[in-house]
Amino acid sequence: MATAACQKLLELSTKIVAVGRNYAAHAKELGNAVPKEPVLFLKPTSSYLKNGGTIQIPHNEGSLHHEVELAVVIGKKARDVPESSAMDYVAGYALALDMTARDLQAAAKLPKTTVPNPDDLELWLKVDEEIRQRGSTKDMIFKIPFLISHISSVMTLFEGDVILTGTPPGVGPVKEGQKITAGITGLVDVEFNVEKRIKPGNS
């Protein structure tokens, strides 16, 4: 599937389903227990930001926290999907940057055919060239087929919907004036500047 087709799928997206604490080391760095089942929450599709864009810190926040993640793009309607056939519902993947505290996502799309083994990808993130996060999808507690099966048992997934599969350890703050670069080693990388959002009415 071409990158343009993957982009079109994201434009059809009805929701972003995020999986929390899907890396044991990340759960431990937060002081949280390792979950026995996926921790799910939703984000709006209006939070997408293209590569090279500017991440804006809300005017009432001092900073945001970065989380680099592998995103799964759903290719067709999925409901009560068996784990054994879950990968048939995957259209492609994306590198996602989840900026916690506010709904900000950044994604770089990858056709499914360019990712032969999504269970063995290295994710990394730098802030001002300093490495902050580096981890492998092989360390995910809940693998992609299980996540698709589990999520589709509690809600319907539609074409273009996105699953954020969790972040490796090293989450930390970014501030105004800093630059974030992130990537999937050997496949894709993205870059964003961080600015403060000006409160409406202020000059």
N, C-alpha and C positions, 0 to 999 in steps of 0.2 A: 504494500500500500504506500503510495507516495506521501511525502510530507504535507502537500497541499490537501490531500484527502483527510489526513489526521487533523489538520487545522480546521477543516469543515466540520469534522465530528465534534471538536471542542465547542464550536459555535452552536451546535445543537444541544449541548449539555444542559440538563435540567438541575443538576446538583453536583456538589463535591462532597464525597464521603471521606472523612479523615479518620485514621486509625491512630489512637494514642498509645504510647508506651509499648510499641511493638519491637523494641530492642531492649533486652534486659539491662544492658549497661546504661542506657538512657533513663530507664525507670529508676535505677539505683542512684544515679547522679541527682535526680529530683527528690530522692528520699521516699519514693513510692514503691509499693509492692509490685512484683511482676504479675500481670493480670492472668487469670485462668481462662478468660475468653476475651475477644477483641473489645476494646473500649472505642466506641464510635461517636462521632459528632459531625454535624453538617456545616458547610460553609457555602456562601452564595457564589454563583458563577460570575457575578459582577466584579469579583475580586481578581480576575485574571489580569496579568500585566506582561506584555511582550518583552522579550530579550532586548536589553539596551535601554529600557524605560527607567523611570525614576521612582524609587520607593519613597513614599511620603510618610513621615512620622506625624501622627495626628497632633494638632496643636496643644492638646491637653495631656500628651505623653512625653516623657523625657527620652525614651528610647524604645526600640522594638527588639525582640529576640528572634534570631534566625534558626530555621530548621530546614536542612536539605533532605529531600525525600524522592523516592521513586514513585511516580504516579502511573496508574494503570487506566487506560482509556477503553471504555466498554464499546463494543461494536454492534451489539443488537440487544433487544429487550431480554432481560434476565429476571426470572422469578423462580424460586425454589430449585436452583441449579445444583445438580450433583457435583461433588468435588471432582469426580473422575472426568467430567466433561467441561469443567469451568474454564479452561484455557481456550476453548472454542469461542468464548464470548469476548475475548480480548482482541481489540483492533490495533492497539499500539501502546506505546509508553511515552512518558514525558519526564523530564527533570523538573522537579517542583521545588520552589523555595517558599516555605510557609513562614510568614512573619507573624508570630504570635502576638497577642494583645489587640490586634485588629485583623480584619479579614483582607489580607493581602497575599496573593499567590503570584508566582512567576513560573512560567512553563516554557520548556523547549521540547518540541514534539519529536518522537522517533517512531518510524514505522515498525510494526511487529517483526518483520523479516530482518531488521538490523540488530535485533536483540535475541540471539540464539538461546541464551540462558539467563533469564531475569533473576534467578536465584543466586547468581554469582557476579554481581556488579559492584564496583567500588564507587562510592559516593564521596565527594569531598567539597569543602567550602572554605574559602579564605575571606578574611576581612583585612583590607589594606595589605594584601600579600602575606598575611600571617595565617597559617593553617589553623582553623578552629575545629573543623569536623572532618573525620575520615573514617569510613566504615564500610562494611560489605553487606549486601542484601542477604547473603547466606546466614547472617546472624539474626534475621527476622524471626520472632517467636512464632507468628502465624504467617504461613506462606500464602502466595497469591491465590492458588486454587481454593484453599480453605476460606480465605477472606471473601472471595466472590460468592462461594456457596453460602457462607454464613450471612453475609449482608443481604443476599437475594432471598434469604428466608425470612427477613424482617421488613424488607421494603423492595419495591420493584426498581431495578436498574434499567435505565433507558439508553439508547444509542447516544454516545457522546458523554455520558456521565463519567466522572473521574473518581478513582479511589486513591487517596494518599496513604501509602503503606507504612508510614512511620519514619522516625528520624534516628540516626545513630547518635552516640554521645558527643558532647562538646558544645551543646546549645549555649548561646551567650548573647549579650546585648550588642546592638549596633547603634551608632549615634549620627547625628547630622554631619555631613561632610565626608563620611567614610564611603568606601567602595567595596561591594561584595562581588566576588567571583565564585562560581560553583560549577560542578560538573559530574558527569559519569565518565570515568577514566576510559579513554579510547573511543568515546562515542560522541559526546557533546559537552559544551560548556556555555555558561551564560555570565553576564556582567550587568550590575546595576549600581547606580549612585544612590545615596541616601540623603534626602533633604527634609527639612521641617515644613509641614503644611501650614500655610498662613491662614489664620482664622478669618472667615468671611467678614468683610467690613473693615479689616485692618489693612493698612498700607505698609 
